[in-house]
């Protein structure tokens, strides 16, 4: 009886050791994706890429029709030119009045000498002075009016210039470039469709640098830290697995309930912390693929 008992205990011990998982956490391979959207309105003239294509940072991937924008820009340029040509020539318009003022000033000086000699009356001299003051007042009013008109026209021309620059910026943004080098995951539009600001066109991800979003229990947090080197095991189905070197790049600050698709070493764990493990992709790893982490 004792031998049977010992054999049973040994069998249980072997089974328990055999069932111990050879990993510390599991997760799904993900990548940082960028959704490229239209920034202007117009018909899509070019979107010559397909899902799975490789694009490079700065490469033109889409073109939106800018005919209406170009016509608006030409109209604004015409309005600005018209505004600038209607700006008053202050010197020319005030020239005649300045000439009259200079003549009246000489007249006042002449009457002043005649008054000193008793050859004219005080009234004639006072009338001449009043006429000079009136002309100077007219000049001041004219300069003020012309100055305000020029300022208003100048402000209007500047506003039109800024509107034209906004149109030019929209025209520039109608030629859409890829913000990163990567692979086209999803194509949301086709040439000939109408684009509006914010409409998604394609989704791109850099599949060369992916990460495994894994989940660790509270008890495991003491064993992990940022920058730590770990081993990532990719599951290709059956017994086909491959190991990759990984680096912990992010640890969640708050816990969450264990996702249903995630297994943990402690089956009783309810709260886990998400951890990103960066992995260099050799071309075999796919988004959504299951993986394991060994510390």
RODO-2510 file (C-alpha; in nm, 4 decimals, decimal comma):
residues 295
     n   res          X          Y          Z
     1     x     0,0000     0,0000     0,0000
     2     x     0,2809     0,2408     0,0788
     3     x     0,4414     0,1823    -0,2616
     4     x     0,1170     0,2535    -0,4367
     5     x     0,0760     0,5709    -0,2312
     6     x     0,4269     0,6889    -0,3162
     7     x     0,3783     0,6124    -0,6836
     8     x     0,0520     0,8056    -0,6898
     9     x     0,2151     1,1022    -0,5169
    10     x     0,5053     1,0931    -0,7615
    11     x     0,2589     1,0803    -1,0510
    12     x     0,0713     1,3832    -0,9184
    13     x     0,3967     1,5683    -0,8679
    14     x     0,5071     1,4888    -1,2249
    15     x     0,1687     1,5936    -1,3622
    16     x     0,1789     1,9233    -1,1706
    17     x     0,5265     1,9981    -1,2983
    18     x     0,4286     1,8956    -1,6488
    19     x     0,1260     2,1303    -1,6445
    20     x     0,3294     2,4300    -1,5329
    21     x     0,3246     2,6712    -1,8322
    22     x     0,6597     2,7573    -1,9869
    23     x     0,5784     3,1294    -2,0042
    24     x     0,5088     3,4190    -1,7707
    25     x     0,2487     3,6079    -1,9757
    26     x     0,0626     3,5915    -2,3035
    27     x    -0,0729     3,8461    -2,5467
    28     x    -0,1411     3,9512    -2,9016
    29     x     0,1000     4,1093    -3,1489
    30     x     0,0049     4,4674    -3,2379
    31     x     0,1564     4,7662    -3,4162
    32     x     0,1170     5,1416    -3,3996
    33     x    -0,1169     5,2311    -3,6846
    34     x    -0,1723     5,5663    -3,8528
    35     x    -0,4950     5,6512    -4,0329
    36     x    -0,4232     5,8952    -4,3165
    37     x    -0,7218     6,1235    -4,3823
    38     x    -0,8084     6,3886    -4,6378
    39     x    -0,7608     6,7507    -4,5314
    40     x    -0,9470     6,9150    -4,8200
    41     x    -1,2679     6,8611    -5,0138
    42     x    -1,2697     6,7359    -5,3706
    43     x    -1,2777     6,4342    -5,5934
    44     x    -1,0002     6,1801    -5,5402
    45     x    -0,7902     6,1819    -5,8569
    46     x    -0,5225     5,9398    -5,7412
    47     x    -0,5027     5,6663    -5,4797
    48     x    -0,2871     5,4090    -5,6560
    49     x    -0,2068     5,1826    -5,3639
    50     x    -0,3519     4,8519    -5,2490
    51     x    -0,3779     4,6754    -4,9168
    52     x    -0,0473     4,5049    -4,8457
    53     x     0,1592     4,7558    -5,0439
    54     x     0,4726     4,9014    -4,8894
    55     x     0,4906     5,2817    -4,8787
    56     x     0,7746     5,5076    -4,7729
    57     x     0,7685     5,8175    -4,5569
    58     x     0,7029     6,1297    -4,7672
    59     x     0,5871     5,9366    -5,0744
    60     x     0,2765     6,0765    -5,2437
    61     x    -0,0069     5,8288    -5,2034
    62     x    -0,3158     6,0343    -5,2945
    63     x    -0,4176     6,3434    -5,4916
    64     x    -0,7406     6,5379    -5,4541
    65     x    -0,8818     6,7652    -5,7251
    66     x    -0,7881     7,1306    -5,6649
    67     x    -0,9705     7,2974    -5,9554
    68     x    -1,2152     7,4881    -5,7343
    69     x    -0,9405     7,5886    -5,4946
    70     x    -0,7264     7,7226    -5,7802
    71     x    -1,0180     7,9310    -5,9107
    72     x    -1,0807     8,0697    -5,5622
    73     x    -0,7139     8,1614    -5,5319
    74     x    -0,7194     8,3464    -5,8665
    75     x    -1,0313     8,5344    -5,7603
    76     x    -0,8665     8,6422    -5,4350
    77     x    -0,5546     8,7547    -5,6193
    78     x    -0,7717     8,9660    -5,8514
    79     x    -0,9517     9,1194    -5,5540
    80     x    -0,6237     9,2029    -5,3868
    81     x    -0,4851     9,3665    -5,7007
    82     x    -0,8052     9,5700    -5,7386
    83     x    -0,7871     9,6826    -5,3768
    84     x    -0,4247     9,7892    -5,4085
    85     x    -0,4931     9,9911    -5,7254
    86     x    -0,7808    10,1804    -5,5597
    87     x    -0,5599    10,2955    -5,2749
    88     x    -0,5608    10,6798    -5,2801
    89     x    -0,2507    10,8784    -5,3737
    90     x    -0,2436    11,1086    -5,0740
    91     x     0,0374    11,3315    -5,2035
    92     x    -0,1341    11,3913    -5,5387
    93     x    -0,4777    11,4617    -5,3906
    94     x    -0,3387    11,7016    -5,1302
    95     x    -0,1065    11,8818    -5,3749
    96     x    -0,3657    12,1334    -5,4960
    97     x    -0,4710    12,2233    -5,1443
    98     x    -0,1116    12,2650    -5,0315
    99     x    -0,0523    12,5036    -5,3231
   100     x    -0,3523    12,7153    -5,2182
   101     x    -0,2271    12,7207    -4,8593
   102     x     0,1198    12,8354    -4,9706
   103     x    -0,0370    13,1113    -5,1838
   104     x    -0,2654    13,2233    -4,9003
   105     x     0,0278    13,2301    -4,6593
   106     x     0,2178    13,4640    -4,8921
   107     x    -0,0970    13,6778    -4,9171
   108     x    -0,1157    13,7049    -4,5387
   109     x     0,2501    13,8086    -4,5211
   110     x     0,1897    14,0728    -4,7888
   111     x    -0,1160    14,2126    -4,6071
   112     x     0,0826    14,2135    -4,2818
   113     x     0,3424    14,4449    -4,4394
   114     x     0,0698    14,6648    -4,5905
   115     x    -0,1062    14,6840    -4,2555
   116     x     0,2148    14,7987    -4,0917
   117     x     0,2437    15,0736    -4,3514
   118     x    -0,1240    15,1667    -4,3133
   119     x    -0,1948    15,0656    -4,6743
   120     x    -0,4683    14,8122    -4,5844
   121     x    -0,7277    14,7563    -4,3175
   122     x    -0,7267    14,5193    -4,0221
   123     x    -1,0383    14,3479    -4,1586
   124     x    -0,8670    14,2553    -4,4835
   125     x    -0,5755    14,1084    -4,2908
   126     x    -0,8079    13,9149    -4,0517
   127     x    -1,0087    13,7784    -4,3455
   128     x    -0,6887    13,6544    -4,5084
   129     x    -0,5795    13,4854    -4,1840
   130     x    -0,9221    13,3208    -4,1514
   131     x    -0,8989    13,1942    -4,5088
   132     x    -0,5535    13,0474    -4,4334
   133     x    -0,6841    12,8743    -4,1201
   134     x    -0,9777    12,7294    -4,3168
   135     x    -0,7477    12,5933    -4,5868
   136     x    -0,5234    12,4334    -4,3267
   137     x    -0,8285    12,2758    -4,1624
   138     x    -0,9392    12,1363    -4,4987
   139     x    -0,5926    11,9880    -4,5509
   140     x    -0,5974    11,8226    -4,2087
   141     x    -0,9428    11,6726    -4,2747
   142     x    -0,8422    11,5547    -4,6213
   143     x    -0,5245    11,3874    -4,4948
   144     x    -0,7223    11,2167    -4,2174
   145     x    -0,9861    11,0871    -4,4603
   146     x    -0,7329    10,9691    -4,7172
   147     x    -0,5233    10,8065    -4,4461
   148     x    -0,8226    10,6125    -4,3126
   149     x    -0,9211    10,5057    -4,6632
   150     x    -0,5690    10,3866    -4,7386
   151     x    -0,5498    10,2021    -4,4071
   152     x    -0,8846    10,0333    -4,4686
   153     x    -0,7854     9,9311    -4,8208
   154     x    -0,4479     9,8097    -4,6968
   155     x    -0,6111     9,6014    -4,4211
   156     x    -0,8519     9,4570    -4,6758
   157     x    -0,5632     9,3692    -4,9082
   158     x    -0,3771     9,2016    -4,6210
   159     x    -0,6890     9,0001    -4,5292
   160     x    -0,7264     8,8905    -4,8914
   161     x    -0,3584     8,7941    -4,8942
   162     x    -0,4054     8,5722    -4,5883
   163     x    -0,7122     8,4106    -4,7475
   164     x    -0,5046     8,3412    -5,0578
   165     x    -0,2336     8,1823    -4,8426
   166     x    -0,4944     7,9602    -4,6763
   167     x    -0,6122     7,8461    -5,0182
   168     x    -0,2503     7,7794    -5,1177
   169     x    -0,2056     7,5697    -4,8036
   170     x    -0,5186     7,3699    -4,8882
   171     x    -0,3895     7,3130    -5,2404
   172     x    -0,0604     7,1884    -5,0960
   173     x    -0,2469     6,9533    -4,8615
   174     x    -0,4445     6,8109    -5,1534
   175     x    -0,1324     6,6125    -5,2390
   176     x    -0,1217     6,3618    -4,9544
   177     x     0,2061     6,2052    -4,8465
   178     x     0,2607     5,9037    -4,6262
   179     x     0,3579     6,0105    -4,2707
   180     x     0,5656     5,6960    -4,2171
   181     x     0,7232     5,4010    -4,3888
   182     x     0,5109     5,0929    -4,3521
   183     x     0,2489     4,8613    -4,4945
   184     x    -0,1011     4,9547    -4,6057
   185     x    -0,3390     4,7627    -4,3808
   186     x    -0,6749     4,9024    -4,4929
   187     x    -0,7825     5,1111    -4,7925
   188     x    -1,0981     5,3079    -4,7190
   189     x    -1,1536     5,4965    -5,0490
   190     x    -1,1090     5,4644    -5,4225
   191     x    -1,0241     5,7111    -5,7033
   192     x    -1,3347     5,8950    -5,8212
   193     x    -1,4929     5,9162    -5,4772
   194     x    -1,5486     6,2532    -5,3108
   195     x    -1,3228     6,3334    -5,0190
   196     x    -1,4056     6,5620    -4,7297
   197     x    -1,1781     6,6889    -4,4507
   198     x    -1,1275     6,4099    -4,2013
   199     x    -1,2387     6,1280    -4,4319
   200     x    -1,0082     5,8244    -4,3816
   201     x    -0,8233     5,7144    -4,6920
   202     x    -0,5812     5,4444    -4,5771
   203     x    -0,4460     5,2884    -4,2584
   204     x    -0,0701     5,2303    -4,2442
   205     x     0,1474     5,0490    -3,9908
   206     x     0,5192     4,9855    -3,9593
   207     x     0,5226     4,6062    -3,9402
   208     x     0,9003     4,5945    -3,8972
   209     x     0,8614     4,7250    -3,5424
   210     x     0,5728     4,5570    -3,3695
   211     x     0,5046     4,4800    -3,0060
   212     x     0,3351     4,2124    -2,8031
   213     x     0,0648     4,3538    -2,5771
   214     x     0,0920     4,1079    -2,2898
   215     x    -0,0663     4,0996    -1,9449
   216     x     0,1051     4,0433    -1,6114
   217     x    -0,0487     3,9837    -1,2717
   218     x     0,0104     4,2106    -0,9743
   219     x     0,2459     3,9540    -0,8219
   220     x     0,4652     3,9642    -1,1357
   221     x     0,5095     4,3438    -1,1409
   222     x     0,8081     4,3254    -0,9059
   223     x     0,9927     4,1138    -1,1646
   224     x     0,9555     4,3488    -1,4619
   225     x     1,0808     4,6986    -1,5456
   226     x     1,1153     4,9276    -1,8448
   227     x     1,4039     4,8373    -2,0745
   228     x     1,4162     4,4803    -1,9453
   229     x     1,5170     4,2158    -2,1988
   230     x     1,2764     3,9239    -2,2290
   231     x     1,2064     3,6342    -2,4626
   232     x     0,8998     3,6453    -2,6854
   233     x     0,7613     3,3184    -2,8200
   234     x     0,5436     3,3365    -3,1315
   235     x     0,2925     3,0598    -3,1861
   236     x     0,2572     2,9524    -3,5502
   237     x     0,0199     2,6676    -3,4736
   238     x     0,0791     2,3164    -3,3499
   239     x     0,4325     2,2721    -3,2224
   240     x     0,5646     2,5387    -3,4591
   241     x     0,7016     2,8158    -3,2365
   242     x     0,9812     3,0662    -3,2701
   243     x     1,1623     3,2747    -3,0093
   244     x     1,2473     3,6437    -3,0493
   245     x     1,4382     3,8858    -2,8250
   246     x     1,2083     4,1529    -2,6836
   247     x     1,2317     4,4687    -2,4735
   248     x     0,9702     4,5978    -2,2301
   249     x     0,8892     4,9511    -2,3459
   250     x     0,5670     5,0336    -2,1582
   251     x     0,3875     4,9257    -1,8420
   252     x     0,0302     5,0358    -1,7763
   253     x    -0,0264     5,2570    -1,4727
   254     x    -0,3670     5,1084    -1,3986
   255     x    -0,4850     4,7502    -1,3813
   256     x    -0,7702     4,6004    -1,5804
   257     x    -0,9712     4,2821    -1,5822
   258     x    -0,8038     3,9942    -1,7631
   259     x    -0,9235     3,9839    -2,1277
   260     x    -1,1047     3,6586    -2,2100
   261     x    -0,8526     3,5718    -2,4807
   262     x    -0,5545     3,6007    -2,2421
   263     x    -0,4139     3,3228    -2,0264
   264     x    -0,2156     3,3832    -1,7089
   265     x     0,0042     3,1582    -1,4988
   266     x    -0,2324     3,2192    -1,2089
   267     x    -0,5781     3,1184    -1,3261
   268     x    -0,7267     3,2994    -1,0264
   269     x    -0,5937     3,6376    -1,1379
   270     x    -0,8660     3,8849    -1,2267
   271     x    -0,6722     4,2108    -1,2407
   272     x    -0,3689     4,2360    -1,4674
   273     x    -0,1422     4,5095    -1,6040
   274     x    -0,0894     4,5572    -1,9764
   275     x     0,2754     4,5566    -2,0863
   276     x     0,4189     4,6329    -2,4313
   277     x     0,7161     4,4226    -2,5421
   278     x     0,8891     4,5574    -2,8537
   279     x     0,9992     4,2940    -3,1053
   280     x     1,1926     4,3196    -3,4321
   281     x     0,9803     4,1505    -3,6969
   282     x     1,1540     3,9087    -3,9324
   283     x     0,8545     3,9128    -4,1639
   284     x     0,6854     3,6120    -4,0084
   285     x     0,5036     3,7880    -3,7256
   286     x     0,1501     3,9028    -3,8069
   287     x    -0,0831     4,1434    -3,6298
   288     x    -0,3332     3,9621    -3,4101
   289     x    -0,1046     3,6594    -3,3752
   290     x    -0,0816     3,4917    -3,0336
   291     x     0,2457     3,5173    -2,8414
   292     x     0,4021     3,4415    -2,5045
   293     x     0,6585     3,6162    -2,2837
   294     x     0,9241     3,4482    -2,0795
   295     x     1,1118     3,6582    -1,8249
***
